[in-house]
């Protein structure tokens, strides 16, 4: 009986750490701003993500495809996702002090494309 216990635990560990799959593919996930987070908190998170965080925020600048809608929430969602996609395999997360959440619905709109990196 004792020889099976380590095998069962190893199997459960592998299953619990395996990314979700759909037809053999990784499920696409994006990181966006939580609707419940106040704009003041989002602005601080946006400033960090586009600064020290290393997100690519060039597409949310004026006259760029993701500038509109010109809201803190929309710009923050784009920055959160940029950070998440760039750093998710290097220890980065979609947390931002509780201001963000993961979605499996592509938040891209019009000419604004939210990046997804497997």
C-alpha positions in Angstrom: 0.0 0.0 0.0 2.8 2.5 0.8 4.3 2.2 -2.7 1.1 3.5 -4.3 0.8 6.6 -2.1 3.8 8.4 -3.7 2.6 7.5 -7.2 -0.9 8.8 -6.5 0.5 12.1 -5.0 2.8 12.5 -8.0 -0.1 12.0 -10.4 -2.3 14.5 -8.6 0.6 17.0 -8.6 1.1 16.7 -12.3 -2.6 17.0 -13.0 -3.0 20.1 -10.8 -0.1 21.9 -12.5 -0.9 21.1 -16.1 -2.4 24.1 -18.0 -6.0 23.7 -19.2 -6.2 22.3 -22.7 -8.9 22.4 -25.4 -8.5 19.9 -28.2 -4.8 19.6 -27.4 -4.2 23.4 -27.4 -3.6 25.7 -24.5 -6.7 27.8 -23.7 -6.2 31.4 -24.7 -6.2 33.7 -21.7 -6.0 37.5 -21.4 -5.5 39.7 -18.4 -7.8 42.7 -18.0 -8.8 45.2 -15.4 -11.4 44.2 -12.9 -14.6 46.2 -13.3 -14.8 46.6 -9.5 -11.5 48.4 -9.1 -11.6 52.1 -8.7 -10.0 54.3 -11.3 -7.5 55.7 -8.9 -6.1 52.2 -8.2 -6.2 51.4 -11.9 -4.2 54.5 -12.7 -1.5 53.6 -10.2 -1.3 50.0 -11.6 -1.3 51.4 -15.2 1.6 53.7 -14.3 3.6 50.8 -12.9 2.8 48.4 -15.7 3.8 50.9 -18.4 6.9 52.0 -16.4 8.8 49.7 -14.1 6.6 46.7 -15.1 7.8 46.6 -18.7 4.5 46.4 -20.5 4.4 47.6 -24.1 2.0 50.6 -23.8 2.8 52.1 -27.2 -0.6 51.0 -28.6 -2.6 53.0 -26.0 -0.9 56.3 -26.9 -2.9 59.0 -28.8 -3.5 58.1 -32.5 -2.7 54.4 -31.9 -5.2 51.6 -32.4 -6.0 51.0 -28.7 -6.2 54.6 -27.6 -10.1 54.5 -27.9 -12.0 54.2 -25.8 -9.9 56.7 -23.9 -10.6 55.4 -20.3 -8.4 54.4 -17.5 -10.0 51.0 -17.4 -9.5 50.3 -21.1 -5.9 51.5 -21.1 -5.2 49.6 -17.9 -6.6 46.4 -19.4 -4.4 46.7 -22.4 -1.3 47.3 -20.2 -2.2 44.5 -17.8 -2.5 42.1 -20.8 0.8 43.3 -22.3 2.6 42.7 -19.0 0.9 39.3 -18.5 1.7 38.0 -22.0 5.3 39.1 -21.8 6.1 37.8 -18.3 3.6 34.9 -17.6 6.3 32.3 -18.3 8.9 34.2 -16.2 6.9 34.4 -12.9 4.7 37.4 -13.9 1.0 37.1 -12.9 -2.3 38.8 -13.6 -2.9 40.0 -10.1 -1.9 43.7 -9.8 -3.0 43.8 -6.1 -6.4 42.4 -7.0 -7.1 44.9 -9.7 -7.0 42.4 -12.6 -8.6 39.1 -13.6 -8.1 36.4 -16.3 -10.6 36.1 -19.1 -10.9 33.5 -21.9 -12.9 36.0 -24.0 -10.6 37.9 -26.4 -11.0 41.6 -25.3 -9.8 42.9 -28.7 -12.1 45.4 -30.4 -12.1 47.2 -33.7 -8.5 47.7 -34.7 -7.2 47.2 -31.1 -5.7 43.7 -30.9 -4.9 42.2 -27.5 -1.9 40.0 -27.8 -1.9 36.3 -26.8 1.3 34.4 -26.5 1.1 30.6 -25.8 
